[in-house]
Amino acid sequence: QEGWRLEHENPKDPQTPLTFKGVVFNEMKGVFTDNERIFSQHLQNRLLPDHTYSVVSGGHPLCIPDLTWEQLKQFHATHYHPSNARFFTYGNFPLEQHLKQIHEEALSKFEKIEPNTAVPAQKPWDKPREFHITCGPDSLAAGSSGHTTIGVSFLLPDITDTFEAFTLNLLSSLLISGPNSPFYKALIESGLGTDFSPDVGYNGYTREAYFSVGLQGIAEQDTQAVRDIIDRTIEEVIEKGFEEDRIEALLHKIEIQMKHQSVSFGLSLTSYIASCWNHDGDPVELLQLGGQVARLRQCLKENPRFLQEKVKQYFKNNPHKLTLSMTPDDKYPEKQAQMETEKLKEKVDSLSPKDKQQIYEKGLELQTQQSQPQDASCLPALKVSDIEPTVPLTELEVALAAGQTPVQICAQPTNGLVYFRAFVSLHTLPEEVRPYVPLFCRVLTKLGCGLLDYRELAQLMELKTGGMAASPHVLPDETHLDTYEQGVLFSSFCLERNLPDMMHLWSEIFSSPCFEEEERFRVLVKMSAQELANGVPDSGHLYASLRASRTLTPVGDLQETFSGMDQVRLMKRIAEMTDVRPVLRKLPQVQEHVLHRDNMRCSLNATPQQMPLAEKAVEKFIRNLGQSKPERKPVCPYVVEKPVPSGSSGRAHVSGPQVIRKLITDPTFKPCQMKTHFLLPFPVNYVGECIRTAPYADPDHASLKILARLMTAKFLHTEIREKGGAYGGGARLSRDGVFTLYSYRDPRSAETLRSFSKAMDWAKAGRFTEQDIDEAKLSVFSAVDAPVAPSDRGLDHFLCGLSDEMKQVHREQLFAVRREDLINVSNKYLDTGKSMHGLALLGPENTEIAKDPSWVTGE
């Protein structure tokens, strides 16, 4: 979009692409620090080598500098043209209006061209191929012996063959999804690796689909063993086929997906049909899932070996098969840097003094241009006065189940699904088991319970529910920065007919979870540690921000324990243990504080007709739950009982008894400054600076929220992305009152911290216009007023005690923010002398920071 806009503002100006080249270069460098992405990229390039898929669509970092302005213009003129476009509209606006607008604003201004962008079919191979590649070392992955990845991939038919694609997608899930699938049993449980290889399963984004399966985290000498297991598993599936229950479970999953309403329903459908339609498939046929399910049932009825024959055809007798292996090379980052230096030298050496002078002048011109305000008057814009002053209330009711457990009831048009949640407050949890709460949550619904082993439990969850999960939560208090609630949220949903079964499964998990399955636990730990390690290059800015806020508020400290670099390191340590029993023994200690009804509250979202039945099922579940031993006292000396505001005002929206939340407060907490550098083998940096500010209910919070958007759009984006070449950067304020400045995939680090400082000075000096403030307000309101799915309505009331009245007050505070409020909060909080700052950096070695004694190295 930006490229498009600039293109039209400066049709005669050939220097705009310089900025984007720099940004895209650092984005792609960031992409290629992620070993999973390196693997997926090579897999596609080598499996489909004959045409467009043999190259990197975002540009390989070393090829980006070769792109000329003429080539870019030429490419843009043919590809970014209505003759090569597909239009999607979704929502409750009349279609005619959309078509008229598309015609007037786009189509009428172009002549039809033949873009010739069709992708030809890939020529099938007559024999399998093999490749070996290298990647960077991974200091976060567990174990020293195995960092090799191997994957075997097969070319499948054209994605425009809708029913075949549907069948193969389903077949792929049968082969690799969940602990009952043949490849999971054979590969994951072999203990040879940590997790499936990247891009495992069916991939339908390219003209011909492909299927891939393999392992990561294996020892180099085990590659042949893994290949043998893959071949043997294919043979076994052809011979034995699949249990009927597993096919039923998958068809049940499709039924649930068709009914579950997400707020991005239209967008999800768009991305679901885009690939097929881009290759001239029939998008309407693709959307008729019900018909495809019926056709599949018919095929299975006529030929029980239907799926086995597909396995034989595509995986056994298919010579278009690629085996790709990848091993880390400690010298990989240096080699990449070396190639980059050589590329630069070659570019510079070929320039005459005149060329150099011209580039220098263009650079200066670009800098001047970047510093000038852009004319935005040509863009359509909303006004703040267009925003609704009040938002509709969500009607809620609270009932007491089994005499003491509050259940929040929210009747919604949920399309026949029932959504159940339970939150258990953890104010009694001893300090030393806190770090194990996330692990407890990860494994709780994946080990066995009652008489069910983990395979049987997984099977029943797939057959009867849309998923059952537990996750740790730290909920900030809206009035005090040092007060919060910690707990575990249990969530699940199902079709109405399966509600008794789903609640029975929760009863079993709560009353008798199984913490004895040591082998299974080890597999889950390895997978979990691998997933966390793989996630760091993708979410480095979040990890930097979490670490930076750790010493500013008790909430920040706990979030770092639950989901920051501390958690990544802890899981790596556990995954490397030869004996995991001591860790397994910690789970029952967590269980004592979590799996009972003492500090529990529940919530139900369902249709009004379903509610009575749903309430009965929850009542039964709660009656079955044990109570904890009465003598347990909270370990935190400071627990505040806080009633959730119910509708005492004129426009009540919550009826029924009051819910009391048990919050932890720490009056002894002293915020302090801390600067941490995590040394990681990345060629780019992730930077975070956090500042302790004001809680949600404080009018300053509203001003800071607007200020964060204002600083992002009007200063940091230009400074960090356009001038600094980072892929992204900005400021945000979280619900717990921590104001964060961050950058993402950033070639700079110390300079970025100086840019953060400049941004604060810019804000304090009030260098922004009324129009800038209005734009920031519109941007904030678009997030505040984002649609909420029926399944999630009332959720922030249930979790955080936020009533609609409190949200309305906050809304009015946002509307009321004035220029002087923004300058005031900038001076009050952003001034280094006045409030606490925390800093963190993830990235390569850095001489400037290494010399500065105020920085510590992250462990």
N, C-alpha and C positions, 0 to 999 in steps of 0.2 A: 504494500500500500504506500509506504513512504517513497519508495523508488518511483512509483507511478505518479505521486503528487509532485515530486521534485522535477521529474521528467517534463511535466506540463507547465511548471512554473518557469523553467529555464530551458526552453527548447534549443537555444543557441549556445548553451554553456557546457562545454565538454569536460568540466572538471568535477561535477557532482559525484561521479562514480568513485573518485578517490576515497571519499569518506567511507562509502559502503564497502569498497575493497578492503579497507583496514579493518572494519568491524567484522565483515564476513570472514576475513583471514583469521581473526582471533576466535571467532565462533567455531570455525572448522578446526583450528588448533585444539580448542577445548573439546570438540567432539572426538578428536583422535587421541585424547588423553584417556578416553574411556575404552578399556580393552574390549568390553562387550561390543562397543560400536565398531571397533576395528574389525572384529571377527565377522559381525553381521554384514559390514560393508564388503569385505572380501568375498564372503559367501555369495552374495548377490552378483558381484562383478564376475566371479569365475563360473557360476552355474549358468548364467545367461550372457555369454561373452560376445554374442554376435552383433549387438546393437546398443541402444541407449543405456541399458542396465550395466554395461561394462565400465561405465564411468561413475564418479561420485557426483550426485546431483547438486550438492552444495558447493562443489569445487574442492579438489584436493589442495591443502595449504600450499604445496610447492608449485601447483599449476595456476593458482589464482593470479599471481603477478604476470603471467603470460597473456592474460585476457586484454585485448585492446578495446578502446572506446568504440571503434567502428563495429567490432564483432558483437559487443554488448548491445549496441543500438539495433543492429541487424536482427539479432536473436529476439530482442524485445518486440520489434515491429511485426515479426511473423507469429511469435508464440503468444504474446500478451495482446491478442487481437480478438474481437468478438467472434470472428469466424472460427476461432479455436477455443471458444468458451462454452461452458455449460452453466445455466442459471438455476439457482435453487432459491425458492422462497418458502417460508414456513411461518405459520402464525394465523391470527384471526383477522387479517386484513383482506379486503376483497382483491382477488387475483387480477381483475381487469386494471385496477389502479397500478399494480406492480408492472404489468405488461406495458402499460402506457408510459410509465416512467423509464423502464428499461429501453423502450424504443426512443423516447425523446432525448434521454441523457446519454445513451451509449450508441445504440445501433444506427440511429439516423446520421451519426457523424462519421461513419466509416463506410468504405466500399467493401463488398464481400471479396475475400481472397481465398486461394487454395493454400492452406498453411502446410499441407503435406507432413503432418506430425504423427500419422499413424505408425504404430510400432509393428514391425514385421514379426512373423512367428520365429521363434528360436529353432534353429535346425537341430533335430534330436541327434545325440551322439550314438556311435555304434559300440563304444566301450567306455567303461567308467574312467574318471580322472582323479588325480590326487594332487594336493598342493600343501606346502608348509609355509607358514608366515611367522613373523615375530612381532612382539608388542613390548610395551614398557613393563618394568617390574611393578608389582603391587605390594606396597608395604602394609596395606591394611588387611589383605587376605590372610586367613589363618594357615598355619603349617608351613614348613620350609620345604617339604619333599615335593609337593605337587602343585604346580601352577600351570600345568599344560591343559589346553582345551582341545577336544576333538569332536567334530560333528560330521554326520553323514547326511547328505541331502539328495532329494530326488525331484526331478522336474515332473510337474503334473499338467493336466490339460488346461486349455484356455479358460479364463475365469468367466467368459461370456456364456459358457455352457452352464446355465444356472443350476440345474438339478445335480449335475456331476460335481460342481463346486460345493453345493450344500452337503452332498453325501460325503465328500472327502474332508470337509471341515469337521463334520460330525465324527467321521472315522478317526481323524487326527486326535480329537478329544478322548475318544475311547482308548486310543493307544497310549496317551501320555498324561491325561488329567487325573490327579488324585492317587492315593495310595493303593487303589485297586486296579490301576491300569498296568498292562504288561510291561511297558518300558520303565515305569516307576519302580515296580518290583525288581526288575532285572538290573537296571542301571543305578538308580538312586540308592537302593538297599544293598547293592553289592559292596558298598563301603569304599569303592575305588576312587570316588570323587566327592565333590561337595554339593553340586547342584547340576541341573540340566545345562547344556551349552546354550549360548545366546540364540534367540530367534527360533527356539524349539517349537515344533508343531507346524500348523498349516499357515502359509503366508499367501494372501490373495491380493496383494497390492500391485503386483507386476502382471503383465498381460497373460503369461502362463504362471499358474500358481506353483509353489514348491512346498515340500515337507522336509523338515530337518529334525534330526535327533542326535544327541550326543551328551558328553559330560564335560564339566569344567572342574578345575582343582584336582586333576589326576597327576600321578607321577609319569614322567616321560616314557618309562619302560612299560607302562600299562596300556599304551595306545592300542596295541594289537588285541589285547584282552577285551577292551571296550568294543572294538570292531566285531570281534567274534560274538560278543553278547548280543549286539544289534542284529547280526545275521540270524543267530539262533532264535531270538525272540520273534522275528518275522516268520520263521518256519513254524514256531509253536502256535502263533496266532492263526496262520493258514490252516493248521491242523485242528485246533480246538475252537476257534471263534470266540465270541463274547457271551457272557451271561446275559440272559434276558433283562434281569434287573438293572444292569448297567446301561443298557440301551434305553430302558424306561426312564432311568434317572436323568439321562441327557435330554430326552424329549420333554421331561417335566421341567428341566432347566429352561428350555426354549419357551415353554408355555408361560413360565414365570417372567421371563425377560420381556415377553410380549405385553404382559399386564403391568409391569412395574413402570411407574411414570417418573422420569427424571426431568430436571428443569432443562436439560440440554437435549430433550427428546428429538427435536427437529434436527439439531446439529449432528447427533449421533446417527440418525438415519441418513443424513447427507453423506457423512464419511463412509457409511456402510455401502451406499450405492455408487459413490464417486468413481472408484476404480473401474468397476464393470461398465458404467456408462461412458467413461472416458475412452474405453476401447470398443465403443459402439454396441455394448450389450444392452439388454432390455431392463431398465431400472424398475419398471412396474412389476415384471415377473419376479424380480429379486425380492420385492416387498411382500409377495404373497406366501409368507412362511407357512401358514396353515396348510395350504395346498401341497407344499413340499413335504411337510411332515406326513400328511396322508399318503402321498405317493411313496415315501420311504417305507411306511408300514406295509403298504401293498407289495412292494418289491420283496420285503423280508418274508411276507406270508407266502408269496409264490415260490421264493427260493431262499430257504433258511441259510444257505452258504453265500448269499449275495455279498455281504461285507468281506468275507474271507477271500472271495474271488477278486475283489478290488485290491486287497492287500497283495495278492499274488501278482496281479497285473502291474501295479504301480511301484511296489517295493521289492519284489523278488525278481521279476523278469524285466526290469527297466534298466537298460544300459546307461541312461542319462543320469548318472549317479556321481556325486562329487564327495570326496573325503577330504576335509580340510582340518589341518592341525595347526595349533598356535602355541608357541612357547615364549616366555618372557626373555628379554635380552637386557642385561644390566646396562649395556651401552646404548640402548635404544634412544633415550632422550638426547644423549650427546650426538648420536648419529643424525637424528632429526635436526638438531640445532646446527650441526656441521653443514648439512645439506642446505639449510636455510641461509647460512652465512655465505656458502658458495654461490647460491642462487643470487643473492644480493650483490655479491662481488661481480658475478657475470653480467648482471643488469647494469651496474655502475660502470664497469669497464667499457661497455659498449657505447657509453654516452660521450658525446663531444662536450667541450667546455660550454658551448652554446646551449646544448640540451640541458646540462646541469643548471645553468643559470635560469633557463625557462622553468624547470621543475621547481627550483627554489622560489621563483616569483609566483608560480601557480600555488605553491604551498602557502605563501603569505596571503595570496588573494583568497584562498580557501578559508584560512584562519579568520580573515576579516569577515568573509561571508557568514561563517559559522557564528560569529559574534553579533551579527545583525539580527534584529527581530524579523521573523518571517511574516509575510502578509497572510493573515488567516481569514481575511474578510470574505474571500471567495468561497469559503467552506460553509455548508449548511450548519446551523447551530441552534440548540435549544436555549431557552433563557431560564434563569433560576425561577422566575415567576410561573414557568410551565409545570413546575414540580408540585405534586399534591401536598398540601400542608399537613394533612393527617393521613394515616394509612388504616385500612380496615382492621378491626380487632379479631383475634383468633379466640373463638369460644372454647373454654376449657372447663373441665369439671374435675374435682378431686374426690375420690372415695377411699374409705379405709378397708383394706382387705384383711381378713383374719383378725379384725379388731385393731390392728396397729400399723399395718404397712400402707403408706399412701400410694394410690394409683392415679396417675393423671390420665384423664380420658379426653381424647380429642377426636371428634367425629369429622371425618374428611372423605371426599370422593376418591377412595384408594383403589377403585377398579377391582374390587373383590379380594384384595390382599390384606392381611392383618400384620401390622408392624408392632413388635413387642420390644421394649427395652427395660433394663433394670440397672440402676446405679447403686453401688455400694460404697459408702464413705469409708476411707481408710485412716481415720484419725488415731486408731489404736496400734498402727503398724510400727514395730521397732525399727529404728534407724538402720541397723545392719542388714535387714533383708530388703530394704527399699530398692536397691539396684536390680533385684531379681523379679520385681513386679512385671516389667515388660516381657521377660522370658516366660513367666508364669502364664501371662495372657496369651502369648504366641502359641504355647503348647497345649493349653487347657482343653481346647475343643478338638485337638488332633491326636490326643492319646486316648486310650479306651476309658470306659466308665461303666459302673455296675457290672453286668454280665457280658457287656459288649467289648470286643477287642477293637483296636483303632480302625481296622479295615471295616468292621461291621458298622461302627459309628459313622465313618465317612460315608458309607453306602446309604445309611438311613437319612443322614443329613441331606444328601443329594436327592433322595427320593421324596423327602417330605418337606424340605425347607428351601428358601432362597439363600441360605447361608446362616451360620451361627458364629459369632465372633466375640472376643473380649478384648478391650483395649484400655490402657492406663490413661487417666485424665487428670490434668491439673487445672482447676477452675479458679480464675482470679476473682476476688471480691470486688464489687463495683465501687465500694467507697474507700477501701484501704489498700495501699500497695503491699503491706506486709501480712495480709490475711488471705487465705485461700482454702479451697477444699481439694483434697486429693482422694482419688477413688478409682474404681474400675467400672467401665460401662459394658454391659452385656447387650448385644443387639442381634435381632434376627427377624425374619419375616417369612410368611408362607401363604399358600392358598387357603381359603377359609376351611375347606374340607380336611386339611391336615393340621389344624390348630391343636387338637388334643395330642397328636403325636409329637409336635414340636415342643409343647410344654412338658411332655413326659421326658423328652431328651434332656431338657434343661434340668428337670428334677434329678435325673440320673447323674448328670455332670456335677451338680451341686452336692448331692448326697454321697456319691462314691466315685470321685475321679480316680484314675489309676496312675500312680506315679512310680510304678514298678518296671515299666517296659523300657529297660535301659538302652537296648539297641535302637529302638524307635526314637527315643529321646536324643540319642547321639546324632541320628540322621537329621532330625529337626533342627538341632543346634547348628550343625554344619551348614545346612541350607540357609538358615537365618543369618549366620555370620557372613556367608558369601553375599547374600542379598544386601546386607548393610554396607559391606565393603564396596560392592558395585555401585551403590547409590551415591557415594561421596562425590565423584566427579560431576554427577548430574545435579546435585543439590548442595554444592560446596558453600554457597552464600548462606543457606539456612544453617548449616553447621557452624559457620563463622559467627553468625548472628546469635545463635544459641549460646555459644561459648562466651561471647562478649557480654551477654546479659547475666551470666551466672552469678557475678558478685554484686549485682545491683538490686535484686529483689529475691525473696525466698522462692517465689514462683520460678524465676529464671534458674535458680540453683537446682530445683527439683526437675525442671524440664531438661536440663543438661544431663542429669542422672538418667532420666527415662528415655530421652531420644537424641542426645547430643553425641559428640565424639567419645564421651565417657562410655556410652552404651555400645558404640562400635568397637571400642577397645576391649570392653568386658566380654562381648560375644566372641571376639577373636581369641581371647585367653581361654574361654570355656571350650571353644572348638578345638584348641590345641591340647587340652588335657588328656592324659592317657586314661585317667579314671574319673568319670563324670559323676560318680555316686555322691560325693560331698555336695555337689550342686543340686542334684536330684533331691537330696534330703532337705534342701532349703524350701522346696515347693510346698510341702505340707505346712511349713511354718507360715508361708504366705496365705495358704488356704484357710488356716484358723481365723484369719482376720477378714477374709473376703467371702467365703461361701456359706453365708447364713443370712437370716433375715433382719438381724438387729438394726443395722444402719442402712437398710435398703429402701429405695423408692422405685416404683415401676411406672411405665407409661405405655399407653395403647393408642395407636392411630388406626382406625378402621371405619367402615361406613356405619351410619346410625343403625342399620338393620343388623349388622354383625355384632354390635357392641355387647348386648346382654350375654351372648354366647362367649365372647372373648373375656368378659369380666369373670364369668364362671370358671373358665380355664385358668386364669391367673390366680383367682382365689384358691383353687385346688393346688396349684403349684406352691403358693406361699404357705398353705397349711402343711404341706409335706416337708417344708424346710425346717431344719433344726434351728434352735436358738443357740447362741454361743454361751460359753460358761459365764455366769453372772459376775464372777470376781475379776474379770479382765478390766483393768483401768487404762484410760488413754495414756500412751507413753509421753505424748506432748503435754507439758504442764498447762499449756494455754489452748483450751478449746472454747470457741465462742458458739453458742447456740443462736442461730439466726433464722427467724421466721421468714418464709417467702411471702412477699406482699401479696395478699389476696384482694379481691375486688371490694374494697370498702368504700371506694369513691362512687360517684353517681353512675359512671359508665363501666360497671363491673363486667369483667369478662371471665373471671375465675370464680367458681362457686364450690362450696364444700369446705371440709376442715383444712386447717393451715398445715403446711409442710414445714418442718423444722430442719434446717441444714446444720451439720456440725463442721464448723470451719476451724482451721488451725491458724493461730496467730503467733508471731514471734516478735515480741517487743524488744528482744535483745539483739535483733538483726541489725548489723551495721554495714551499710553499703560501702564498698571500697573499689578503687580503680585497679584494673588488672589488664595487662596486654599479653596475649598469647600468640605464638607463631607455631603452627603445625607444619613441620617440614615434610613435604610430600613430593613425589617425583612427577609433578605436573609442569608443563611449560607455561601455564597461566595461573593467575591468583584469584582467590575469593576473599573479599575483605568485608569485615563487619565492624561498625562502631555503634554502640548502644548507649542511650542516655536515660536515666531514671526520671520520669516526668509525673503525670497526674492520673489518678484512676478514672474509670469510665464516667462516674456520676459528676465529676468536677467539670464546670464549664470550660476550663482550660483544655480538657481532653478533646472537646469538639474543635477548639481552635487549632490544636496540634495536629488533629486529623486532616484538617483543611491544609495546614502548613506543609504536611508531608507530601500531599499531592502537588502542591504549588512548587515545592523545591524539586520534586522529581521532574515535572513537566517543563519547568521554566529555567532550571539551572543544571541539575545533576545529569539529565539525559544528554544535554549538549556537551557538558564538561567531561563526562566519563565515557559515554558511547561515541559521540561524534568526534570530540577532540582526542580523547584518551584511547580510543580503539577497543574498549571493552565491549563484550556482547550485550551487557546490560548493567543497569545501576539505578539506584533511587533511594527514596526514604519511605518508611511506613511506620505507623503507630499501632501497636498491638493492644488488644483488650486489657492486658495487664499493666498498661501505662508505660511500656518501654518504647522509646522512640529509636528507630534503627536506620542507619545509613549503610548501604551495602553496594558491592559491585560483583559482577558475575563474569567468569571467563575473561579476566582482566590482565593485559600485558604488564600493567604497572601495579605498584603496591604503595610504597611510601608517597608517591605523587598523588595517588588516589586519596590517601589520608589527608594530604594537604588540600585536595579538592573538597573533601568533606568540610574542612575548616573554612574554606572560602564560601561554601554554600551557607554555612551558619552566619558568616559575616554579611553575606548578601541578604539573608532573611532579616537579620537584626537592623540592617540599614533600610529595610522596606523597599528594595529595588524591584517592585512589581506593580502592575497596574490594576485598576478595578476589574478590567476584563479578565486578567489573569486569575483574580480571586473567584470570579463567577465561574470560569472554566473549571477551577479546582473543586468548587462546590458541586457542579454538575457531575464531575467525575466521582466524587465521594458518594453522592446520592445514587449514582447508577449502581454502586456496590451495595449501599444500604437498602435500596429498593429492588435488588435482584430477586427474581421470582424464587419462591421456596416450594419444593415438591410437597404434595399432600402427606407423604410419609414422614417429612421432617418438620411439619408445622407444630409449633408449641415446644420444639426441642430446646430452644435457649431458655425458655421458662422452666422446663423440667430440669435442665442441667445447672443453669447459673442463677435461677431465680429472677430472670429479667422479665418483668411484666410489660405488657403493651404500654401501660402508662409511663414506665421508666423510659421505654424506647421513644415514646412521643416527646418527653422532656428533652431527651438527647437530640431528637430531630429538630426541635425548636432552637436548641443551642447551636446546631449546625447552621440553620438558616440565619441566625443572628450574628454570626462571626463577622466582625468588621476589620478593616485594615489595621486599626490601632491594636486590636486584640492579637493579631498575628505578630505585630512588632513586639508587643508586650511579652507573649509567650516565648518568642525567640530570645529576648533578653533575659527572661526569667529562668529558662531551662537550658538553652543551648550554649550559654556562656560557660566555658570550661571551669571558671572559678566558682560557679554557683551550683552546679549539680554534678553527680557522679557519672563518669564515662567509663565504658569497658570496651576494649578493642581485641579483635582476633583476626588472624590471617591464616589461610590455608594456601600453601604454595611452595615454590622452590626456595633454595637458599637465597639469602638476601644480605649483601654486605652491610648496607646502611642500617638494617634492623639488628643484625648480629652485633654491630658495634654499640648499639644503644642498650645500656644496662637495665632500662625500665621494661624491656621485653623479656618474657620467659619462653622457653621452648615447650610446646604442648606434649604431654606424655600420652 
